[in-house]
Amino acid sequence: MTDVPSIPLNFRTRLQWKPFLLLTLVGILLYQLMTLQRTEGSDFEPLRQGNVWHYLKMLFGYYYLFELVSVLIFVRLTLWYVDVLKLHNLEPSLGAVVRYELLFLPLFLVSILVFGPITNTLRYLVLFYPNYEWTAYFPEYFFTGRMYANYLLPFLIVGYGFVNINLFLDYNAYQQQQLNRLRNQSPTGTLTGLVTPAYPTHIDASDAEGETRIPVAGIWYVEVENKSYMAYTTGRTYQLRKTLSELEAELNPAQFFRINRSVLLNLAYLKNFSFWENDKYILRLTDNKTEFVIQRTRLKELKERIGSEPAH
């Protein structure tokens, strides 16, 4: 039976601080547009009165600074949700994408109940320091159904913006990977008359001594650590500028395999693999000390890549 191809999913956070800032601002402005319907006046009232400075101070001091906390909490919840549901691959079909999008809707609806009280309480504590009174906190800063409704539409936009920016980048990396595979499989080494570009033999990296270029063949594996992409070689570790999805698309697929969301493995250093527990397997490298856990679904692709059976 022919395997259905899948798009490796990689939720980027380290390289997306600019989209985060922009999405947060868009969400706030959308909420302020909704206040135009209020009979007691909208958030744009200072602008109507020509007080631009007061509006900017309210926009960035009252809203933007604190809602960045909401976004940070939301991102952490999303990464946890992805790991729990094991959303590491996606079939490139319309139905699969629609199901994938719908899977995030419960997260977006519930996450407001998590970061909403935290953000608004933090806003109250900062703005009213040190004179705290219950009458000042309730009901203006107490999380209510009205406050949930105010968050709902802006954070649906922020949430789906975050998810789909990542999906778009992953799809582009997947398309590039498929193109590289087609070129690699072509008997003449060409595709539509174009000469196949060689896979890179060196990549840019850096360590404590500065910038350098390291040979691809010498990389044992690349792993995400504290939002940094680290390449492990014999005796040395380097930081890379590119994400795992970008590396997976550029490097030779016959040599490098994505075993999970965090690790891209050089198959030349794979020693063996064996069953561990709960549909999980242990991969062992040739240094006899480095091990990784891989899911059964990924192991199936790995076995086809290297043409062997797991050790028992």
ChimeraX attribute file (.defattr): number of C-alpha atoms within 10 A of each C-alpha:
attribute: neighborCount
match mode: 1-to-1
recipient: residues
	/A:1	3
	/A:2	4
	/A:3	7
	/A:4	8
	/A:5	14
	/A:6	14
	/A:7	19
	/A:8	21
	/A:9	22
	/A:10	22
	/A:11	21
	/A:12	20
	/A:13	16
	/A:14	12
	/A:15	13
	/A:16	13
	/A:17	11
	/A:18	10
	/A:19	15
	/A:20	19
	/A:21	14
	/A:22	11
	/A:23	21
	/A:24	24
	/A:25	20
	/A:26	16
	/A:27	22
	/A:28	20
	/A:29	18
	/A:30	17
	/A:31	18
	/A:32	17
	/A:33	13
	/A:34	15
	/A:35	16
	/A:36	14
	/A:37	10
	/A:38	9
	/A:39	7
	/A:40	8
	/A:41	11
	/A:42	15
	/A:43	19
	/A:44	17
	/A:45	14
	/A:46	16
	/A:47	13
	/A:48	11
	/A:49	9
	/A:50	10
	/A:51	12
	/A:52	14
	/A:53	11
	/A:54	12
	/A:55	19
	/A:56	14
	/A:57	12
	/A:58	14
	/A:59	18
	/A:60	14
	/A:61	13
	/A:62	16
	/A:63	19
	/A:64	19
	/A:65	14
	/A:66	18
	/A:67	22
	/A:68	17
	/A:69	17
	/A:70	22
	/A:71	20
	/A:72	14
	/A:73	18
	/A:74	21
	/A:75	19
	/A:76	12
	/A:77	18
	/A:78	20
	/A:79	15
	/A:80	12
	/A:81	15
	/A:82	17
	/A:83	12
	/A:84	9
	/A:85	9
	/A:86	12
	/A:87	17
	/A:88	16
	/A:89	17
	/A:90	19
	/A:91	14
	/A:92	14
	/A:93	10
	/A:94	9
	/A:95	10
	/A:96	12
	/A:97	14
	/A:98	10
	/A:99	11
	/A:100	15
	/A:101	13
	/A:102	11
	/A:103	15
	/A:104	17
	/A:105	14
	/A:106	9
	/A:107	15
	/A:108	20
	/A:109	15
	/A:110	11
	/A:111	19
	/A:112	21
	/A:113	14
	/A:114	14
	/A:115	19
	/A:116	22
	/A:117	18
	/A:118	17
	/A:119	22
	/A:120	21
	/A:121	17
	/A:122	14
	/A:123	18
	/A:124	17
	/A:125	15
	/A:126	13
	/A:127	13
	/A:128	12
	/A:129	8
	/A:130	8
	/A:131	8
	/A:132	13
	/A:133	9
	/A:134	9
	/A:135	9
	/A:136	13
	/A:137	16
	/A:138	11
	/A:139	10
	/A:140	12
	/A:141	20
	/A:142	17
	/A:143	18
	/A:144	15
	/A:145	9
	/A:146	9
	/A:147	16
	/A:148	15
	/A:149	11
	/A:150	16
	/A:151	19
	/A:152	17
	/A:153	15
	/A:154	21
	/A:155	25
	/A:156	17
	/A:157	17
	/A:158	24
	/A:159	22
	/A:160	15
	/A:161	15
	/A:162	20
	/A:163	18
	/A:164	13
	/A:165	15
	/A:166	18
	/A:167	20
	/A:168	11
	/A:169	17
	/A:170	23
	/A:171	19
	/A:172	16
	/A:173	22
	/A:174	22
	/A:175	14
	/A:176	16
	/A:177	22
	/A:178	15
	/A:179	15
	/A:180	21
	/A:181	15
	/A:182	14
	/A:183	20
	/A:184	20
	/A:185	12
	/A:186	11
	/A:187	8
	/A:188	11
	/A:189	14
	/A:190	15
	/A:191	16
	/A:192	6
	/A:193	8
	/A:194	9
	/A:195	11
	/A:196	16
	/A:197	11
	/A:198	12
	/A:199	13
	/A:200	12
	/A:201	13
	/A:202	15
	/A:203	15
	/A:204	15
	/A:205	19
	/A:206	17
	/A:207	13
	/A:208	8
	/A:209	6
	/A:210	8
	/A:211	13
	/A:212	12
	/A:213	13
	/A:214	18
	/A:215	12
	/A:216	21
	/A:217	15
	/A:218	16
	/A:219	22
	/A:220	21
	/A:221	21
	/A:222	25
	/A:223	21
	/A:224	16
	/A:225	11
	/A:226	8
	/A:227	13
	/A:228	15
	/A:229	21
	/A:230	24
	/A:231	24
	/A:232	17
	/A:233	17
	/A:234	9
	/A:235	5
	/A:236	9
	/A:237	16
	/A:238	21
	/A:239	20
	/A:240	22
	/A:241	15
	/A:242	16
	/A:243	20
	/A:244	25
	/A:245	24
	/A:246	18
	/A:247	19
	/A:248	21
	/A:249	21
	/A:250	17
	/A:251	20
	/A:252	20
	/A:253	19
	/A:254	13
	/A:255	15
	/A:256	24
	/A:257	20
	/A:258	23
	/A:259	19
	/A:260	21
	/A:261	19
	/A:262	16
	/A:263	21
	/A:264	22
	/A:265	24
	/A:266	22
	/A:267	19
	/A:268	15
	/A:269	17
	/A:270	19
	/A:271	14
	/A:272	17
	/A:273	21
	/A:274	16
	/A:275	17
	/A:276	12
	/A:277	10
	/A:278	8
	/A:279	11
	/A:280	16
	/A:281	19
	/A:282	19
	/A:283	21
	/A:284	18
	/A:285	21
	/A:286	13
	/A:287	12
	/A:288	10
	/A:289	7
	/A:290	10
	/A:291	16
	/A:292	14
	/A:293	19
	/A:294	22
	/A:295	17
	/A:296	14
	/A:297	12
	/A:298	17
	/A:299	22
	/A:300	13
	/A:301	16
	/A:302	18
	/A:303	13
	/A:304	10
	/A:305	15
	/A:306	12
	/A:307	8
	/A:308	10
	/A:309	14
	/A:310	14
	/A:311	11
	/A:312	7
